[in-house]
Amino acid sequence: MTFEGNGEGESIPRAHRIPHYHGDNVRVLFVVSAVVLIIAQSTGAELPLTTTGAVAAAVLLVVTAGITNPAVHWIHWLNALIAVYGTLLFGTTAVEHYRSGVSIFDTSFAYIEALALLSLIALYFTTRTIRGFHMRSLF
């Protein structure tokens, strides 16, 4: 593959696929979660975090997304910890809201449920990445 328009034939290095690496998916999920957190907090949703906590969590998500890569294995453990915490925090809050009779169409419930599901999916992909790293070292 060559760069278009330069005529010098420079090539773009081919992206190589790393088996069982899902850090790119986690990166996207963390950035989307950060955006949802900021939007939810700014629209007055009843999140289980203070304003400072929500902004700090968004910053943490974006920073960890930014440094996630296949060469640094410890970041995937941090991603897993963040995803577990998010799943527990937002998942239990969503269930509590639902059980207390909050409408599923309430915006606070929708934001909290979205954050719980984003965290859960991020946890799945992070766990698969960690498993892939461990399986690669076995063979």
N, C-alpha and C positions, 0 to 999 in steps of 0.2 A: 504494500500500500504506500502511496506517495502523497506528500502534501499537494494539495491542489493549487495551481496557479503560480508556483515558484519555478517550475521547469527544471530544477536542479536534481531531481530524483532523490531527495532526502526521504528517508523512510521513518515511519512511526513504529516504535517497537510494539510487537504483538503482545497483547495482554494474555498472560497465562493463567489458566484456571487452577486454583488450588482446591483439591478435593476437600469437601466438608467445611470450607471456609465460608461463613455467612456474616462476616463482620460488616460488609457493605449494607446488608439488610438491616442490621442492628443500628448502623449509623443513620440510616434514613428514618427508622422508627424513633430513635432518640431525638433527632431534629424535629420531627413532626410532633412528638410529645412535648418538646420545649415550646413550640409554637402554640399548641393547644393550651398548655399551662398559662402562657402569657395572655392569650385571648380570654381564657376562662376567668383569670384573675381580674383582668381589666374590665370585663363585662359584669362583674359582681357575683360570679358563681360562688356558691358555698363550698369551697375546697377545704380539705383537712390541713391546710397550710396557711400561714400568715402571708401577707403580701411579700415580705422579705424572704420568707421560706420558698414561696413559689418562684420568685425571680432567681434566687440562689439555686434552686433545683433546675431551673431552665438553663442557667449558666453551666452547671455541672454536666447536664445532659449534652449540651453542645460541645463542651471541652472534651468530654470522653469520646463523643462521636468523632471529633476532629483528630484525636490521636489514635483511634482504633485502626490497626493495620495487622497484617498477618505476621510481621516480623517481631512484634512485641506481644508475647504470650500473656503477660500479667494483666494487660488491659482487658482481656476477655473475662478474667476473674472479677475485675472491678465492674465490668458491664453486667455480669451475672448478679453481683451484689446489688447494684442499682436496680436492675430489673426485678429482683426478688422483693426489694423494699417497695418499689412502685406497685407491684402486684398486690402485696399485702396491704399497703396503705390505701390505695384506691379501690381495690377489690372489696375489702371489708367495709369501707365507707359506702360503696355502691350498694352492697347488700343491706347495710343498716338503713340507708335512705329508702330502698325499695320496701323493706319490711315495715318501715314507719308509715307507709302509705303515700309516699311521694309519687306523683305521676311520672310515668316513664317519659313523658313529653316535657317535663320540667328541664330547663336548660342546665341547671346545676347537676342534675342526675345524668344528663346526656354527656356532659364534659367529664364527670367522674368515671362513668362507665367507659367512655372512650379511652381515658388515661389508663384504666385498669386493663383493658384489652390490648392496648399498645404495649404496656409493660409485660403482659403475659406472652405476647408474640415475640417480643424482644428476648425474653427469658428463654423461649424455645430455641430461637436461632443462636443465641449465645451458648446455650448448652450443647447444641450440635457442633458448634465451632470448637469448644473445649474437648468434646468427645473426639472430634476429628484429629486434633493435635495429639491426644493421647494414643489414638489408634495408629497414627503415623509413626509414633516412636516405638510401637510394638513390632512393626514389620520392617 
